[in-house]
Amino acid sequence: MTAIVWFRQDLRLSDNAALYHACRAAGQVIPLFIHDPTPTTVSQLGAASSVWLHHSLQALDTDLQAVGNRLVLRQGEALPILQALIAATGATRVYWNRVYDPASLSRDTQIKAALRQVCEVHSFNASLLKEPWEVLKSDGTPYKVFTPYWKAMLKSGIQRLPLPSPPHIPAPTVPVASESLESFGLLPRIRWDTPMMAHWQVGETAALQRLLDFLPDSGADYKDARNFPAQPATSRLSPHLHFGEISPQQAVYHTEHFLTQHPGAESGLRHFMQEIGWREFSYYLLCHFPQTIDQALDVRFRQFPWAENTAELLERWKRGQTGFPIVDAGMRELWHTGWMHNRVRMIVASFLTKNLLIPWQAGENWFRDTLVDTDLASNVFGWQWTAGCGADAAPYFRIFNPILQSQKFDAAGDYIRRWVPELPCSSPIVDLKASRERALERFKRIAGSGTV
Ligand SMILES: Cc1cc2nc3c(=O)[nH]c(=O)nc-3n(C[C@H](O)[C@H](O)[C@H](O)COP(=O)(O)OP(=O)(O)OC[C@H]3O[C@@H](n4cnc5c(N)ncnc54)[C@H](O)[C@@H]3O)c2cc1C
């Protein structure tokens, strides 16, 4: 029996439920990746994430070759490609792991219904600790506040043994043609990506190694040190988690295992697992409130009086030329490495949405294009949280003061000097006090109009 395993955001061999079950059931396995132009998370990849995907597919193919198989690449709409491959190979089963953004969920439901006319389809959860519909309040509605949500998650148990990587993945006896990775056009013509990718190792092996290095190096101090952007105190697992080079289950499992031998790291690593919980929560919210992709969850903000004629200010923010060193450092770290420290993400997002009064969607778009860890759920959630219009969001009046933030979290100026060597930088593009008051005044205008 021949089975197709359709890889999507699960670019790994271990703890991959679809692959694992296909290998147990089938004598021949066709590992497939489709570069699909229909509007799903994968096709909406920004420039930096596209580069990551290129390398991640390359790494997956190398790993598959080491166990006797190879990755088949196809480009186009998923359903006709799957149908043609089933017809050409006589495959009787298709396996995949679910992707949870709303567009992919509805596309996959249609694909499943169509394919079930001709073969079996098996889908699994391999990228979340729990299915979003499994965790609900006692009245059957979804949580909107993180703490009770995470308590319910912990109570129901988040740890399980990761599935092993198949030692051998039997290839089809008649080889299946593949398009070339280069034909996907994921790499830019002008190779701006080379210095960015020098900061990263891509693929499943690198992802696990990053976790295994992080646990002893930074686990014990994570809770406090994670706020200081000059320190390499966080895991930098976000792009690996996004592309599924490692699963959150594997992260939890290895962390728990490490804790059995290093109980002193308990407080730091419980906090780390809670951050994985925030990732989970952002998927949960997007799944239950799909309209929040581009609209504020708090409906009052859908009428927010944003500033007008802000094109020049937005450009200065993108280029890291606002005249506020920590904001400029963050935006330049993003441009050069495809990643930005979480504290600085909050600072630059607050600055854009509150001091410049530019809609959060403009910032979300820029992040989407420039982050290697672009993740629809976490990005939308992070922006709405900072703008004060999402679930369990920071209260609107919490406007980060970029000067106080750098005094507190980059007191010696190491982070700022690393990214803004020309200090003192250009003159500030906005007056902090006046812009803060303007934001609060605008918020008052919408404050009484009721929430969701
Ligand atoms: C405005 C804004 C936009 C963001 N956009 C994204 C995005 O597109 N993709 C993305 O993965 N994260 C995003 N985040 C969340 C967070 O900044 C990153 O996940 C984190 O900085 C990644 O670094 P790390 O892997 O070293 O994190 P660690 O501190 O090591 O945390 C471990 C993992 O937990 C998850 N995590 C940590 N913090 C958060 C959080 N606040 N929300 C959701 N998940 C979290 C990530 O998967 C991360 O890899 C955003 C945050 C903000 C404020």
PDBQT file of the ligand as one rigid body, heavy atoms in Angstrom, charges set to zero:
ROOT
HETATM    1  C1  LIG A 501       4.298  42.805  18.324  1.00  0.00    +0.000 C 
HETATM    2  C2  LIG A 501       4.718  41.378  18.482  1.00  0.00    +0.000 A 
HETATM    3  C3  LIG A 501       4.771  40.534  17.365  1.00  0.00    +0.000 A 
HETATM    4  C4  LIG A 501       5.166  39.190  17.500  1.00  0.00    +0.000 A 
HETATM    5  N1  LIG A 501       5.220  38.388  16.382  1.00  0.00    +0.000 NA
HETATM    6  C5  LIG A 501       5.568  37.077  16.503  1.00  0.00    +0.000 A 
HETATM    7  C6  LIG A 501       5.622  36.220  15.360  1.00  0.00    +0.000 A 
HETATM    8  O1  LIG A 501       5.315  36.612  14.239  1.00  0.00    +0.000 OA
HETATM    9  N2  LIG A 501       6.033  34.930  15.549  1.00  0.00    +0.000 N 
HETATM   10  C7  LIG A 501       6.359  34.448  16.786  1.00  0.00    +0.000 A 
HETATM   11  O2  LIG A 501       6.734  33.274  16.902  1.00  0.00    +0.000 OA
HETATM   12  N3  LIG A 501       6.292  35.228  17.880  1.00  0.00    +0.000 NA
HETATM   13  C8  LIG A 501       5.921  36.530  17.780  1.00  0.00    +0.000 A 
HETATM   14  N4  LIG A 501       5.876  37.329  18.904  1.00  0.00    +0.000 N 
HETATM   15  C9  LIG A 501       6.085  36.711  20.238  1.00  0.00    +0.000 C 
HETATM   16  C10 LIG A 501       7.538  36.730  20.766  1.00  0.00    +0.000 C 
HETATM   17  O3  LIG A 501       8.091  38.002  20.647  1.00  0.00    +0.000 OA
HETATM   18  C11 LIG A 501       8.434  35.721  20.058  1.00  0.00    +0.000 C 
HETATM   19  O4  LIG A 501       7.821  34.452  20.030  1.00  0.00    +0.000 OA
HETATM   20  C12 LIG A 501       9.767  35.564  20.806  1.00  0.00    +0.000 C 
HETATM   21  O5  LIG A 501      10.420  36.801  20.886  1.00  0.00    +0.000 OA
HETATM   22  C13 LIG A 501      10.633  34.558  20.081  1.00  0.00    +0.000 C 
HETATM   23  O6  LIG A 501      11.881  34.465  20.671  1.00  0.00    +0.000 OA
HETATM   24  P1  LIG A 501      12.343  33.146  21.425  1.00  0.00    +0.000 P 
HETATM   25  O7  LIG A 501      12.086  31.962  20.561  1.00  0.00    +0.000 OA
HETATM   26  O8  LIG A 501      13.754  33.365  21.873  1.00  0.00    +0.000 OA
HETATM   27  O9  LIG A 501      11.355  33.126  22.655  1.00  0.00    +0.000 OA
HETATM   28  P2  LIG A 501      11.453  32.404  24.075  1.00  0.00    +0.000 P 
HETATM   29  O10 LIG A 501      11.380  33.468  25.106  1.00  0.00    +0.000 OA
HETATM   30  O11 LIG A 501      12.565  31.457  24.145  1.00  0.00    +0.000 OA
HETATM   31  O12 LIG A 501      10.054  31.626  24.151  1.00  0.00    +0.000 OA
HETATM   32  C14 LIG A 501       9.903  30.274  23.708  1.00  0.00    +0.000 C 
HETATM   33  C15 LIG A 501       8.795  30.208  22.664  1.00  0.00    +0.000 C 
HETATM   34  O13 LIG A 501       7.561  30.593  23.244  1.00  0.00    +0.000 OA
HETATM   35  C16 LIG A 501       6.780  31.292  22.264  1.00  0.00    +0.000 C 
HETATM   36  N5  LIG A 501       6.532  32.662  22.733  1.00  0.00    +0.000 N 
HETATM   37  C17 LIG A 501       7.329  33.406  23.538  1.00  0.00    +0.000 A 
HETATM   38  N6  LIG A 501       6.747  34.597  23.783  1.00  0.00    +0.000 NA
HETATM   39  C18 LIG A 501       5.578  34.620  23.123  1.00  0.00    +0.000 A 
HETATM   40  C19 LIG A 501       4.527  35.573  22.992  1.00  0.00    +0.000 A 
HETATM   41  N7  LIG A 501       4.562  36.753  23.598  1.00  0.00    +0.000 N 
HETATM   42  N8  LIG A 501       3.454  35.254  22.204  1.00  0.00    +0.000 NA
HETATM   43  C20 LIG A 501       3.391  34.060  21.577  1.00  0.00    +0.000 A 
HETATM   44  N9  LIG A 501       4.363  33.108  21.671  1.00  0.00    +0.000 NA
HETATM   45  C21 LIG A 501       5.434  33.388  22.428  1.00  0.00    +0.000 A 
HETATM   46  C22 LIG A 501       7.577  31.305  20.974  1.00  0.00    +0.000 C 
HETATM   47  O14 LIG A 501       7.155  30.218  20.172  1.00  0.00    +0.000 OA
HETATM   48  C23 LIG A 501       8.997  31.111  21.480  1.00  0.00    +0.000 C 
HETATM   49  O15 LIG A 501       9.850  30.532  20.515  1.00  0.00    +0.000 OA
HETATM   50  C24 LIG A 501       5.486  38.682  18.794  1.00  0.00    +0.000 A 
HETATM   51  C25 LIG A 501       5.436  39.533  19.903  1.00  0.00    +0.000 A 
HETATM   52  C26 LIG A 501       5.047  40.863  19.748  1.00  0.00    +0.000 A 
HETATM   53  C27 LIG A 501       4.999  41.763  20.957  1.00  0.00    +0.000 C 
ENDROOT
TORSDOF 0
